[in-house]
Amino acid sequence: MRTLGPALQRQQECEAVLRSLPRWFGIEDALRMYVEDTGTKPTFAFEENGKVIGFISLRQHFPEAWEVHCMAVHAAFRNKGLGSALLELGERWAAEQGARFLQVKTVAETSTSREYAETRKFYLAKGFVPLEVFPELWDPHNPALQLVKAVNAA
């Protein structure tokens, strides 16, 4: 397995990863935005046999505040530690850029989705803490939960 990034330029392969996860990335406009953003935002990926199997895109809000903009591991490669490794890679790189805080947004626990319950559990296990719920940031049926983590103490 090879690590790629931060200038990935493999949008079609990232799209294939996202499309393998329709329960997480089933909103077409959002999926297209995430795909496009892999070509413009710092994005790291793991490649196996010449194909991207997972990626993480980061977004800078302020010099010390970054966000996990999108992270996905192809359905065929899930539950093998790749998400943890991608997150660690993204955290380390953001810290090298001066980040002190990393945030991620996901669907709040008022959602009945088992998939997003799994997502929240993952980020909580990685040291993220819930900060705020934005009931209408995305839309009323997708309340956004903001989680944060200190990655580079000053």
N, CA, C and O atoms as a GROMACS GRO file, in nm:
protein
  616
    1MET      N    1   0.085  -0.117   0.000
    1MET     CA    2   0.000   0.000   0.000
    1MET      C    3   0.090   0.124   0.000
    1MET      O    4   0.190   0.130   0.070
    2ARG      N    5   0.050   0.222  -0.080
    2ARG     CA    6   0.128   0.344  -0.094
    2ARG      C    7   0.046   0.463  -0.045
    2ARG      O    8  -0.076   0.465  -0.061
    3THR      N    9   0.112   0.562   0.015
    3THR     CA   10   0.047   0.684   0.061
    3THR      C   11   0.069   0.794  -0.041
    3THR      O   12   0.180   0.814  -0.090
    4LEU      N   13  -0.037   0.867  -0.073
    4LEU     CA   14  -0.034   0.975  -0.170
    4LEU      C   15  -0.081   1.104  -0.104
    4LEU      O   16  -0.156   1.100  -0.007
    5GLY      N   17  -0.038   1.219  -0.156
    5GLY     CA   18  -0.089   1.347  -0.110
    5GLY      C   19   0.021   1.440  -0.066
    5GLY      O   20   0.136   1.398  -0.058
    6PRO      N   21  -0.009   1.562  -0.038
    6PRO     CA   22  -0.141   1.623  -0.020
    6PRO      C   23  -0.206   1.677  -0.147
    6PRO      O   24  -0.322   1.719  -0.143
    7ALA      N   25  -0.135   1.678  -0.260
    7ALA     CA   26  -0.196   1.723  -0.386
    7ALA      C   27  -0.233   1.599  -0.466
    7ALA      O   28  -0.154   1.549  -0.546
    8LEU      N   29  -0.354   1.549  -0.445
    8LEU     CA   30  -0.389   1.415  -0.494
    8LEU      C   31  -0.424   1.411  -0.643
    8LEU      O   32  -0.360   1.336  -0.718
    9GLN      N   33  -0.520   1.488  -0.688
    9GLN     CA   34  -0.562   1.490  -0.829
    9GLN      C   35  -0.604   1.352  -0.881
    9GLN      O   36  -0.564   1.312  -0.990
   10ARG      N   37  -0.685   1.282  -0.804
   10ARG     CA   38  -0.737   1.150  -0.844
   10ARG      C   39  -0.888   1.147  -0.818
   10ARG      O   40  -0.940   1.055  -0.754
   11GLN      N   41  -0.958   1.250  -0.869
   11GLN     CA   42  -1.100   1.268  -0.838
   11GLN      C   43  -1.186   1.148  -0.876
   11GLN      O   44  -1.274   1.109  -0.800
   12GLN      N   45  -1.163   1.089  -0.991
   12GLN     CA   46  -1.247   0.976  -1.033
   12GLN      C   47  -1.235   0.859  -0.936
   12GLN      O   48  -1.335   0.793  -0.905
   13GLU      N   49  -1.116   0.834  -0.889
   13GLU     CA   50  -1.097   0.724  -0.794
   13GLU      C   51  -1.158   0.756  -0.659
   13GLU      O   52  -1.211   0.668  -0.592
   14CYS      N   53  -1.149   0.883  -0.618
   14CYS     CA   54  -1.214   0.922  -0.492
   14CYS      C   55  -1.366   0.909  -0.505
   14CYS      O   56  -1.434   0.870  -0.411
   15GLU      N   57  -1.417   0.943  -0.623
   15GLU     CA   58  -1.561   0.927  -0.646
   15GLU      C   59  -1.601   0.780  -0.633
   15GLU      O   60  -1.705   0.749  -0.575
   16ALA      N   61  -1.521   0.690  -0.685
   16ALA     CA   62  -1.551   0.547  -0.674
   16ALA      C   63  -1.555   0.503  -0.528
   16ALA      O   64  -1.639   0.422  -0.490
   17VAL      N   65  -1.464   0.557  -0.448
   17VAL     CA   66  -1.464   0.525  -0.305
   17VAL      C   67  -1.596   0.572  -0.242
   17VAL      O   68  -1.662   0.496  -0.171
   18LEU      N   69  -1.633   0.697  -0.269
   18LEU     CA   70  -1.757   0.751  -0.211
   18LEU      C   71  -1.880   0.674  -0.258
   18LEU      O   72  -1.971   0.649  -0.180
   19ARG      N   73  -1.883   0.638  -0.385
   19ARG     CA   74  -2.000   0.566  -0.439
   19ARG      C   75  -2.011   0.424  -0.383
   19ARG      O   76  -2.117   0.363  -0.389
   20SER      N   77  -1.902   0.372  -0.329
   20SER     CA   78  -1.908   0.240  -0.264
   20SER      C   79  -1.976   0.247  -0.127
   20SER      O   80  -2.001   0.145  -0.064
   21LEU      N   81  -2.005   0.370  -0.082
   21LEU     CA   82  -2.062   0.393   0.052
   21LEU      C   83  -2.192   0.475   0.043
   21LEU      O   84  -2.199   0.584   0.099
   22PRO      N   85  -2.293   0.423  -0.026
   22PRO     CA   86  -2.414   0.503  -0.048
   22PRO      C   87  -2.491   0.538   0.079
   22PRO      O   88  -2.567   0.635   0.079
   23ARG      N   89  -2.475   0.463   0.185
   23ARG     CA   90  -2.546   0.494   0.310
   23ARG      C   91  -2.486   0.616   0.380
   23ARG      O   92  -2.552   0.679   0.462
   24TRP      N   93  -2.363   0.649   0.347
   24TRP     CA   94  -2.297   0.768   0.401
   24TRP      C   95  -2.297   0.883   0.300
   24TRP      O   96  -2.312   0.999   0.339
   25PHE      N   97  -2.282   0.851   0.175
   25PHE     CA   98  -2.266   0.954   0.072
   25PHE      C   99  -2.374   0.941  -0.035
   25PHE      O  100  -2.344   0.928  -0.154
   26GLY      N  101  -2.499   0.945   0.008
   26GLY     CA  102  -2.611   0.925  -0.082
   26GLY      C  103  -2.673   1.053  -0.135
   26GLY      O  104  -2.768   1.048  -0.214
   27ILE      N  105  -2.622   1.168  -0.093
   27ILE     CA  106  -2.674   1.296  -0.143
   27ILE      C  107  -2.583   1.338  -0.258
   27ILE      O  108  -2.467   1.372  -0.237
   28GLU      N  109  -2.636   1.335  -0.379
   28GLU     CA  110  -2.555   1.353  -0.500
   28GLU      C  111  -2.479   1.485  -0.502
   28GLU      O  112  -2.361   1.488  -0.537
   29ASP      N  113  -2.544   1.594  -0.465
   29ASP     CA  114  -2.475   1.724  -0.468
   29ASP      C  115  -2.357   1.726  -0.371
   29ASP      O  116  -2.251   1.778  -0.404
   30ALA      N  117  -2.376   1.670  -0.254
   30ALA     CA  118  -2.267   1.664  -0.156
   30ALA      C  119  -2.154   1.574  -0.206
   30ALA      O  120  -2.037   1.609  -0.194
   31LEU      N  121  -2.189   1.461  -0.262
   31LEU     CA  122  -2.089   1.369  -0.314
   31LEU      C  123  -2.005   1.438  -0.422
   31LEU      O  124  -1.882   1.428  -0.421
   32ARG      N  125  -2.070   1.508  -0.515
   32ARG     CA  126  -1.998   1.578  -0.622
   32ARG      C  127  -1.905   1.685  -0.565
   32ARG      O  128  -1.794   1.702  -0.614
   33MET      N  129  -1.951   1.757  -0.461
   33MET     CA  130  -1.867   1.858  -0.398
   33MET      C  131  -1.744   1.794  -0.336
   33MET      O  132  -1.632   1.843  -0.355
   34TYR      N  133  -1.763   1.685  -0.262
   34TYR     CA  134  -1.649   1.617  -0.200
   34TYR      C  135  -1.549   1.569  -0.306
   34TYR      O  136  -1.428   1.581  -0.287
   35VAL      N  137  -1.599   1.516  -0.415
   35VAL     CA  138  -1.512   1.469  -0.524
   35VAL      C  139  -1.431   1.586  -0.579
   35VAL      O  140  -1.309   1.577  -0.591
   36GLU      N  141  -1.498   1.695  -0.612
   36GLU     CA  142  -1.429   1.811  -0.667
   36GLU      C  143  -1.324   1.864  -0.568
   36GLU      O  144  -1.214   1.902  -0.607
   37ASP      N  145  -1.360   1.865  -0.440
   37ASP     CA  146  -1.270   1.918  -0.339
   37ASP      C  147  -1.144   1.835  -0.320
   37ASP      O  148  -1.043   1.886  -0.270
   38THR      N  149  -1.147   1.707  -0.359
   38THR     CA  150  -1.023   1.627  -0.347
   38THR      C  151  -0.916   1.678  -0.442
   38THR      O  152  -0.798   1.646  -0.425
   39GLY      N  153  -0.955   1.758  -0.542
   39GLY     CA  154  -0.858   1.815  -0.634
   39GLY      C  155  -0.808   1.952  -0.593
   39GLY      O  156  -0.712   2.002  -0.652
   40THR      N  157  -0.872   2.014  -0.492
   40THR     CA  158  -0.834   2.149  -0.452
   40THR      C  159  -0.791   2.162  -0.307
   40THR      O  160  -0.718   2.255  -0.272
   41LYS      N  161  -0.833   2.071  -0.223
   41LYS     CA  162  -0.798   2.075  -0.081
   41LYS      C  163  -0.687   1.973  -0.053
   41LYS      O  164  -0.673   1.876  -0.127
   42PRO      N  165  -0.609   1.995   0.053
   42PRO     CA  166  -0.511   1.893   0.088
   42PRO      C  167  -0.580   1.758   0.108
   42PRO      O  168  -0.668   1.745   0.193
   43THR      N  169  -0.540   1.660   0.030
   43THR     CA  170  -0.603   1.528   0.033
   43THR      C  171  -0.496   1.421   0.032
   43THR      O  172  -0.405   1.422  -0.052
   44PHE      N  173  -0.508   1.329   0.124
   44PHE     CA  174  -0.416   1.215   0.132
   44PHE      C  175  -0.495   1.090   0.102
   44PHE      O  176  -0.614   1.080   0.132
   45ALA      N  177  -0.427   0.994   0.041
   45ALA     CA  178  -0.496   0.869   0.006
   45ALA      C  179  -0.403   0.751   0.024
   45ALA      O  180  -0.281   0.765   0.026
   46PHE      N  181  -0.464   0.636   0.036
   46PHE     CA  182  -0.392   0.510   0.030
   46PHE      C  183  -0.426   0.446  -0.104
   46PHE      O  184  -0.541   0.445  -0.147
   47GLU      N  185  -0.324   0.395  -0.167
   47GLU     CA  186  -0.338   0.332  -0.298
   47GLU      C  187  -0.295   0.186  -0.286
   47GLU      O  188  -0.192   0.155  -0.225
   48GLU      N  189  -0.374   0.099  -0.346
   48GLU     CA  190  -0.337  -0.042  -0.351
   48GLU      C  191  -0.362  -0.091  -0.493
   48GLU      O  192  -0.468  -0.067  -0.551
   49ASN      N  193  -0.264  -0.159  -0.548
   49ASN     CA  194  -0.273  -0.209  -0.686
   49ASN      C  195  -0.310  -0.097  -0.783
   49ASN      O  196  -0.389  -0.119  -0.876
   50GLY      N  197  -0.254   0.021  -0.762
   50GLY     CA  198  -0.274   0.133  -0.852
   50GLY      C  199  -0.405   0.207  -0.838
   50GLY      O  200  -0.434   0.296  -0.918
   51LYS      N  201  -0.487   0.173  -0.736
   51LYS     CA  202  -0.616   0.240  -0.717
   51LYS      C  203  -0.628   0.296  -0.577
   51LYS      O  204  -0.581   0.237  -0.480
   52VAL      N  205  -0.692   0.413  -0.568
   52VAL     CA  206  -0.721   0.474  -0.439
   52VAL      C  207  -0.824   0.389  -0.366
   52VAL      O  208  -0.929   0.356  -0.422
   53ILE      N  209  -0.793   0.353  -0.241
   53ILE     CA  210  -0.887   0.272  -0.163
   53ILE      C  211  -0.943   0.349  -0.043
   53ILE      O  212  -1.035   0.301   0.024
   54GLY      N  213  -0.888   0.466  -0.017
   54GLY     CA  214  -0.938   0.549   0.092
   54GLY      C  215  -0.869   0.683   0.087
   54GLY      O  216  -0.757   0.694   0.038
   55PHE      N  217  -0.937   0.787   0.138
   55PHE     CA  218  -0.877   0.919   0.137
   55PHE      C  219  -0.931   1.005   0.250
   55PHE      O  220  -1.035   0.977   0.308
   56ILE      N  221  -0.857   1.111   0.279
   56ILE     CA  222  -0.899   1.214   0.373
   56ILE      C  223  -0.866   1.349   0.312
   56ILE      O  224  -0.754   1.372   0.267
   57SER      N  225  -0.966   1.438   0.310
   57SER     CA  226  -0.947   1.576   0.263
   57SER      C  227  -0.958   1.668   0.384
   57SER      O  228  -1.043   1.650   0.471
   58LEU      N  229  -0.871   1.768   0.388
   58LEU     CA  230  -0.868   1.862   0.499
   58LEU      C  231  -0.902   2.002   0.450
   58LEU      O  232  -0.879   2.038   0.335
   59ARG      N  233  -0.957   2.080   0.541
   59ARG     CA  234  -0.994   2.218   0.509
   59ARG      C  235  -0.943   2.308   0.620
   59ARG      O  236  -0.964   2.281   0.738
   60GLN      N  237  -0.875   2.415   0.582
   60GLN     CA  238  -0.825   2.511   0.680
   60GLN      C  239  -0.926   2.624   0.696
   60GLN      O  240  -0.967   2.686   0.598
   61HIS      N  241  -0.964   2.650   0.821
   61HIS     CA  242  -1.054   2.762   0.851
   61HIS      C  243  -0.974   2.883   0.898
   61HIS      O  244  -1.001   2.996   0.859
   62PHE      N  245  -0.876   2.858   0.984
   62PHE     CA  246  -0.786   2.958   1.038
   62PHE      C  247  -0.649   2.891   1.048
   62PHE      O  248  -0.641   2.769   1.037
   63PRO      N  249  -0.541   2.968   1.069
   63PRO     CA  250  -0.409   2.904   1.077
   63PRO      C  251  -0.401   2.789   1.178
   63PRO      O  252  -0.328   2.692   1.157
   64GLU      N  253  -0.476   2.800   1.287
   64GLU     CA  254  -0.468   2.696   1.390
   64GLU      C  255  -0.591   2.606   1.397
   64GLU      O  256  -0.602   2.523   1.486
   65ALA      N  257  -0.683   2.623   1.303
   65ALA     CA  258  -0.808   2.546   1.306
   65ALA      C  259  -0.835   2.483   1.170
   65ALA      O  260  -0.858   2.552   1.071
   66TRP      N  261  -0.833   2.351   1.167
   66TRP     CA  262  -0.855   2.273   1.045
   66TRP      C  263  -0.975   2.181   1.066
   66TRP      O  264  -1.023   2.162   1.178
   67GLU      N  265  -1.021   2.125   0.955
   67GLU     CA  266  -1.137   2.036   0.958
   67GLU      C  267  -1.110   1.912   0.872
   67GLU      O  268  -1.048   1.921   0.767
   68VAL      N  269  -1.159   1.798   0.920
   68VAL     CA  270  -1.168   1.680   0.834
   68VAL      C  271  -1.288   1.709   0.744
   68VAL      O  272  -1.403   1.696   0.786
   69HIS      N  273  -1.260   1.748   0.622
   69HIS     CA  274  -1.365   1.786   0.528
   69HIS      C  275  -1.440   1.661   0.479
   69HIS      O  276  -1.563   1.660   0.473
   70CYS      N  277  -1.365   1.558   0.445
   70CYS     CA  278  -1.425   1.433   0.400
   70CYS      C  279  -1.325   1.320   0.423
   70CYS      O  280  -1.205   1.337   0.399
   71MET      N  281  -1.373   1.209   0.470
   71MET     CA  282  -1.288   1.091   0.485
   71MET      C  283  -1.372   0.969   0.449
   71MET      O  284  -1.486   0.956   0.492
   72ALA      N  285  -1.314   0.880   0.370
   72ALA     CA  286  -1.387   0.760   0.328
   72ALA      C  287  -1.289   0.649   0.294
   72ALA      O  288  -1.181   0.674   0.238
   73VAL      N  289  -1.327   0.529   0.326
   73VAL     CA  290  -1.253   0.408   0.289
   73VAL      C  291  -1.349   0.322   0.208
   73VAL      O  292  -1.462   0.297   0.250
   74HIS      N  293  -1.304   0.276   0.092
   74HIS     CA  294  -1.386   0.193   0.004
   74HIS      C  295  -1.449   0.078   0.084
   74HIS      O  296  -1.384   0.019   0.171
   75ALA      N  297  -1.574   0.049   0.055
   75ALA     CA  298  -1.649  -0.054   0.128
   75ALA      C  299  -1.573  -0.186   0.137
   75ALA      O  300  -1.582  -0.255   0.238
   76ALA      N  301  -1.500  -0.223   0.033
   76ALA     CA  302  -1.427  -0.350   0.032
   76ALA      C  303  -1.307  -0.351   0.126
   76ALA      O  304  -1.251  -0.457   0.153
   77PHE      N  305  -1.268  -0.234   0.177
   77PHE     CA  306  -1.148  -0.225   0.261
   77PHE      C  307  -1.178  -0.172   0.401
   77PHE      O  308  -1.086  -0.144   0.477
   78ARG      N  309  -1.305  -0.159   0.435
   78ARG     CA  310  -1.342  -0.107   0.568
   78ARG      C  311  -1.307  -0.206   0.679
   78ARG      O  312  -1.293  -0.326   0.657
   79ASN      N  313  -1.294  -0.150   0.798
   79ASN     CA  314  -1.269  -0.227   0.920
   79ASN      C  315  -1.135  -0.299   0.918
   79ASN      O  316  -1.121  -0.409   0.972
   80LYS      N  317  -1.036  -0.237   0.855
   80LYS     CA  318  -0.900  -0.291   0.851
   80LYS      C  319  -0.799  -0.190   0.907
   80LYS      O  320  -0.678  -0.208   0.892
   81GLY      N  321  -0.849  -0.084   0.972
   81GLY     CA  322  -0.761   0.016   1.031
   81GLY      C  323  -0.721   0.129   0.938
   81GLY      O  324  -0.643   0.216   0.976
   82LEU      N  325  -0.772   0.129   0.815
   82LEU     CA  326  -0.733   0.234   0.720
   82LEU      C  327  -0.788   0.371   0.758
   82LEU      O  328  -0.719   0.471   0.741
   83GLY      N  329  -0.909   0.377   0.809
   83GLY     CA  330  -0.965   0.505   0.854
   83GLY      C  331  -0.883   0.564   0.966
   83GLY      O  332  -0.855   0.684   0.966
   84SER      N  333  -0.844   0.481   1.061
   84SER     CA  334  -0.759   0.529   1.171
   84SER      C  335  -0.626   0.580   1.118
   84SER      O  336  -0.577   0.684   1.162
   85ALA      N  337  -0.567   0.507   1.024
   85ALA     CA  338  -0.438   0.548   0.967
   85ALA      C  339  -0.452   0.677   0.886
   85ALA      O  340  -0.364   0.763   0.894
   86LEU      N  341  -0.560   0.692   0.811
   86LEU     CA  342  -0.582   0.815   0.736
   86LEU      C  343  -0.599   0.934   0.830
   86LEU      O  344  -0.542   1.041   0.809
   87LEU      N  345  -0.678   0.914   0.935
   87LEU     CA  346  -0.700   1.022   1.031
   87LEU      C  347  -0.568   1.062   1.097
   87LEU      O  348  -0.540   1.181   1.113
   88GLU      N  349  -0.488   0.964   1.136
   88GLU     CA  350  -0.358   0.993   1.198
   88GLU      C  351  -0.269   1.071   1.102
   88GLU      O  352  -0.203   1.167   1.142
   89LEU      N  353  -0.268   1.031   0.978
   89LEU     CA  354  -0.190   1.101   0.876
   89LEU      C  355  -0.238   1.245   0.860
   89LEU      O  356  -0.157   1.338   0.857
   90GLY      N  357  -0.368   1.264   0.851
   90GLY     CA  358  -0.425   1.398   0.839
   90GLY      C  359  -0.396   1.485   0.960
   90GLY      O  360  -0.362   1.602   0.946
   91GLU      N  361  -0.410   1.428   1.079
   91GLU     CA  362  -0.381   1.502   1.202
   91GLU      C  363  -0.235   1.546   1.207
   91GLU      O  364  -0.205   1.661   1.239
   92ARG      N  365  -0.147   1.455   1.174
   92ARG     CA  366  -0.003   1.485   1.178
   92ARG      C  367   0.031   1.596   1.078
   92ARG      O  368   0.105   1.689   1.112
   93TRP      N  369  -0.022   1.586   0.957
   93TRP     CA  370   0.008   1.686   0.855
   93TRP      C  371  -0.048   1.823   0.895
   93TRP      O  372   0.020   1.924   0.882
   94ALA      N  373  -0.174   1.825   0.943
   94ALA     CA  374  -0.233   1.952   0.986
   94ALA      C  375  -0.152   2.014   1.100
   94ALA      O  376  -0.132   2.135   1.101
   95ALA      N  377  -0.107   1.932   1.194
   95ALA     CA  378  -0.024   1.983   1.303
   95ALA      C  379   0.106   2.042   1.249
   95ALA      O  380   0.152   2.145   1.299
   96GLU      N  381   0.165   1.979   1.150
   96GLU     CA  382   0.287   2.032   1.088
   96GLU      C  383   0.261   2.166   1.020
   96GLU      O  384   0.354   2.247   1.005
   97GLN      N  385   0.138   2.192   0.979
   97GLN     CA  386   0.101   2.318   0.917
   97GLN      C  387   0.066   2.424   1.021
   97GLN      O  388   0.037   2.539   0.986
   98GLY      N  389   0.070   2.387   1.149
   98GLY     CA  390   0.040   2.481   1.256
   98GLY      C  391  -0.095   2.463   1.322
   98GLY      O  392  -0.132   2.542   1.409
   99ALA      N  393  -0.168   2.361   1.283
   99ALA     CA  394  -0.300   2.339   1.344
   99ALA      C  395  -0.286   2.306   1.492
   99ALA      O  396  -0.196   2.232   1.533
  100ARG      N  397  -0.376   2.360   1.570
  100ARG     CA  398  -0.388   2.324   1.711
  100ARG      C  399  -0.517   2.246   1.734
  100ARG      O  400  -0.529   2.169   1.829
  101PHE      N  401  -0.613   2.269   1.645
  101PHE     CA  402  -0.743   2.205   1.661
  101PHE      C  403  -0.789   2.147   1.528
  101PHE      O  404  -0.766   2.203   1.421
  102LEU      N  405  -0.853   2.032   1.538
  102LEU     CA  406  -0.911   1.967   1.422
  102LEU      C  407  -1.057   1.940   1.455
  102LEU      O  408  -1.090   1.889   1.562
  103GLN      N  409  -1.144   1.974   1.362
  103GLN     CA  410  -1.286   1.947   1.382
  103GLN      C  411  -1.337   1.856   1.272
  103GLN      O  412  -1.275   1.841   1.167
  104VAL      N  413  -1.450   1.796   1.298
  104VAL     CA  414  -1.520   1.717   1.197
  104VAL      C  415  -1.669   1.736   1.223
  104VAL      O  416  -1.712   1.751   1.337
  105LYS      N  417  -1.746   1.736   1.116
  105LYS     CA  418  -1.890   1.742   1.130
  105LYS      C  419  -1.948   1.612   1.075
  105LYS      O  420  -1.904   1.561   0.973
  106THR      N  421  -2.048   1.562   1.146
  106THR     CA  422  -2.119   1.443   1.103
  106THR      C  423  -2.264   1.459   1.144
  106THR      O  424  -2.300   1.559   1.206
  107VAL      N  425  -2.345   1.364   1.113
  107VAL     CA  426  -2.487   1.371   1.147
  107VAL      C  427  -2.503   1.346   1.297
  107VAL      O  428  -2.446   1.252   1.352
  108ALA      N  429  -2.582   1.430   1.361
  108ALA     CA  430  -2.603   1.423   1.507
  108ALA      C  431  -2.677   1.297   1.547
  108ALA      O  432  -2.739   1.230   1.464
  109GLU      N  433  -2.669   1.266   1.676
  109GLU     CA  434  -2.728   1.140   1.723
  109GLU      C  435  -2.880   1.141   1.727
  109GLU      O  436  -2.941   1.039   1.759
  110THR      N  437  -2.943   1.252   1.695
  110THR     CA  438  -3.089   1.252   1.681
  110THR      C  439  -3.130   1.174   1.557
  110THR      O  440  -3.247   1.138   1.541
  111SER      N  441  -3.034   1.148   1.469
  111SER     CA  442  -3.060   1.064   1.351
  111SER      C  443  -3.065   0.918   1.394
  111SER      O  444  -2.993   0.877   1.485
  112THR      N  445  -3.149   0.841   1.329
  112THR     CA  446  -3.160   0.698   1.360
  112THR      C  447  -3.065   0.612   1.276
  112THR      O  448  -3.067   0.490   1.286
  113SER      N  449  -2.982   0.676   1.194
  113SER     CA  450  -2.891   0.604   1.106
  113SER      C  451  -2.788   0.524   1.183
  113SER      O  452  -2.714   0.580   1.265
  114ARG      N  453  -2.782   0.394   1.158
  114ARG     CA  454  -2.679   0.309   1.219
  114ARG      C  455  -2.541   0.345   1.166
  114ARG      O  456  -2.442   0.339   1.239
  115GLU      N  457  -2.535   0.384   1.039
  115GLU     CA  458  -2.407   0.419   0.978
  115GLU      C  459  -2.346   0.541   1.047
  115GLU      O  460  -2.227   0.544   1.076
  116TYR      N  461  -2.428   0.642   1.071
  116TYR     CA  462  -2.374   0.761   1.136
  116TYR      C  463  -2.348   0.739   1.284
  116TYR      O  464  -2.264   0.808   1.343
  117ALA      N  465  -2.419   0.646   1.346
  117ALA     CA  466  -2.385   0.608   1.484
  117ALA      C  467  -2.243   0.548   1.484
  117ALA      O  468  -2.164   0.575   1.575
  118GLU      N  469  -2.213   0.469   1.384
  118GLU     CA  470  -2.079   0.410   1.369
  118GLU      C  471  -1.974   0.520   1.348
  118GLU      O  472  -1.865   0.513   1.404
  119THR      N  473  -2.008   0.620   1.266
  119THR     CA  474  -1.916   0.732   1.241
  119THR      C  475  -1.888   0.808   1.370
  119THR      O  476  -1.772   0.837   1.401
  120ARG      N  477  -1.993   0.840   1.445
  120ARG     CA  478  -1.973   0.912   1.572
  120ARG      C  479  -1.887   0.831   1.668
  120ARG      O  480  -1.798   0.886   1.733
  121LYS      N  481  -1.913   0.702   1.677
  121LYS     CA  482  -1.835   0.615   1.765
  121LYS      C  483  -1.688   0.617   1.725
  121LYS      O  484  -1.600   0.621   1.812
  122PHE      N  485  -1.659   0.614   1.595
  122PHE     CA  486  -1.522   0.618   1.546
  122PHE      C  487  -1.451   0.744   1.593
  122PHE      O  488  -1.343   0.737   1.652
  123TYR      N  489  -1.512   0.860   1.568
  123TYR     CA  490  -1.445   0.986   1.604
  123TYR      C  491  -1.432   1.002   1.755
  123TYR      O  492  -1.331   1.055   1.802
  124LEU      N  493  -1.531   0.960   1.830
  124LEU     CA  494  -1.519   0.966   1.977
  124LEU      C  495  -1.403   0.879   2.025
  124LEU      O  496  -1.330   0.919   2.116
  125ALA      N  497  -1.387   0.762   1.966
  125ALA     CA  498  -1.278   0.672   2.004
  125ALA      C  499  -1.141   0.730   1.967
  125ALA      O  500  -1.039   0.692   2.025
  126LYS      N  501  -1.139   0.823   1.873
  126LYS     CA  502  -1.013   0.885   1.829
  126LYS      C  503  -0.984   1.014   1.904
  126LYS      O  504  -0.891   1.087   1.868
  127GLY      N  505  -1.062   1.043   2.009
  127GLY     CA  506  -1.032   1.157   2.094
  127GLY      C  507  -1.109   1.284   2.062
  127GLY      O  508  -1.086   1.387   2.125
  128PHE      N  509  -1.199   1.279   1.966
  128PHE     CA  510  -1.282   1.396   1.937
  128PHE      C  511  -1.391   1.407   2.043
  128PHE      O  512  -1.438   1.306   2.096
  129VAL      N  513  -1.430   1.531   2.074
  129VAL     CA  514  -1.537   1.553   2.170
  129VAL      C  515  -1.646   1.638   2.103
  129VAL      O  516  -1.615   1.727   2.024
  130PRO      N  517  -1.773   1.609   2.136
  130PRO     CA  518  -1.881   1.687   2.079
  130PRO      C  519  -1.874   1.831   2.129
  130PRO      O  520  -1.850   1.856   2.247
  131LEU      N  521  -1.897   1.925   2.039
  131LEU     CA  522  -1.893   2.066   2.076
  131LEU      C  523  -2.030   2.131   2.061
  131LEU      O  524  -2.076   2.202   2.150
  132GLU      N  525  -2.096   2.106   1.947
  132GLU     CA  526  -2.225   2.171   1.924
  132GLU      C  527  -2.303   2.096   1.816
  132GLU      O  528  -2.245   2.035   1.727
  133VAL      N  529  -2.436   2.104   1.826
  133VAL     CA  530  -2.524   2.053   1.721
  133VAL      C  531  -2.583   2.173   1.650
  133VAL      O  532  -2.633   2.266   1.713
  134PHE      N  533  -2.576   2.169   1.517
  134PHE     CA  534  -2.635   2.273   1.432
  134PHE      C  535  -2.755   2.210   1.362
  134PHE      O  536  -2.738   2.141   1.260
  135PRO      N  537  -2.876   2.232   1.414
  135PRO     CA  538  -2.994   2.161   1.362
  135PRO      C  539  -3.024   2.187   1.215
  135PRO      O  540  -3.085   2.102   1.149
  136GLU      N  541  -2.984   2.302   1.161
  136GLU     CA  542  -3.021   2.333   1.024
  136GLU      C  543  -2.903   2.373   0.938
  136GLU      O  544  -2.922   2.436   0.833
  137LEU      N  545  -2.782   2.340   0.977
  137LEU     CA  546  -2.665   2.373   0.897
  137LEU      C  547  -2.675   2.310   0.758
  137LEU      O  548  -2.652   2.376   0.657
  138TRP      N  549  -2.709   2.182   0.754
  138TRP     CA  550  -2.726   2.112   0.627
  138TRP      C  551  -2.873   2.115   0.587
  138TRP      O  552  -2.908   2.168   0.482
  139ASP      N  553  -2.957   2.059   0.669
  139ASP     CA  554  -3.103   2.069   0.655
  139ASP      C  555  -3.165   2.005   0.778
  139ASP      O  556  -3.096   1.932   0.849
  140PRO      N  557  -3.294   2.030   0.805
  140PRO     CA  558  -3.354   1.979   0.929
  140PRO      C  559  -3.352   1.826   0.943
  140PRO      O  560  -3.361   1.775   1.055
  141HIS      N  561  -3.340   1.753   0.832
  141HIS     CA  562  -3.335   1.607   0.839
  141HIS      C  563  -3.193   1.555   0.860
  141HIS      O  564  -3.173   1.436   0.883
  142ASN      N  565  -3.095   1.645   0.852
  142ASN     CA  566  -2.954   1.610   0.869
  142ASN      C  567  -2.890   1.705   0.969
  142ASN      O  568  -2.807   1.788   0.930
  143PRO      N  569  -2.925   1.697   1.097
  143PRO     CA  570  -2.865   1.787   1.196
  143PRO      C  571  -2.714   1.759   1.208
  143PRO      O  572  -2.673   1.643   1.220
  144ALA      N  573  -2.634   1.864   1.203
  144ALA     CA  574  -2.488   1.849   1.205
  144ALA      C  575  -2.434   1.852   1.346
  144ALA      O  576  -2.466   1.942   1.425
  145LEU      N  577  -2.352   1.755   1.378
  145LEU     CA  578  -2.279   1.750   1.505
  145LEU      C  579  -2.135   1.790   1.477
  145LEU      O  580  -2.069   1.731   1.392
  146GLN      N  581  -2.086   1.890   1.550
  146GLN     CA  582  -1.946   1.932   1.539
  146GLN      C  583  -1.867   1.869   1.652
  146GLN      O  584  -1.902   1.883   1.770
  147LEU      N  585  -1.761   1.798   1.616
  147LEU     CA  586  -1.669   1.738   1.714
  147LEU      C  587  -1.532   1.804   1.696
  147LEU      O  588  -1.495   1.840   1.584
  148VAL      N  589  -1.458   1.819   1.805
  148VAL     CA  590  -1.326   1.882   1.796
  148VAL      C  591  -1.222   1.800   1.873
  148VAL      O  592  -1.254   1.720   1.961
  149LYS      N  593  -1.097   1.825   1.836
  149LYS     CA  594  -0.985   1.757   1.900
  149LYS      C  595  -0.865   1.850   1.897
  149LYS      O  596  -0.837   1.912   1.795
  150ALA      N  597  -0.793   1.858   2.009
  150ALA     CA  598  -0.667   1.932   2.011
  150ALA      C  599  -0.560   1.842   1.951
  150ALA      O  600  -0.543   1.728   1.993
  151VAL      N  601  -0.487   1.893   1.852
  151VAL     CA  602  -0.387   1.810   1.785
  151VAL      C  603  -0.245   1.860   1.804
  151VAL      O  604  -0.150   1.785   1.780
  152ASN      N  605  -0.228   1.984   1.845
  152ASN     CA  606  -0.094   2.037   1.857
  152ASN      C  607  -0.094   2.144   1.965
  152ASN      O  608  -0.106   2.263   1.936
  153ALA      N  609  -0.081   2.100   2.089
  153ALA     CA  610  -0.086   2.195   2.201
  153ALA      C  611   0.026   2.298   2.189
  153ALA      O  612   0.141   2.265   2.159
  154ALA      N  613  -0.011   2.424   2.212
  154ALA     CA  614   0.087   2.533   2.202
  154ALA      C  615   0.180   2.533   2.322
  154ALA      O  616   0.268   2.618   2.331
   0.00000   0.00000   0.00000
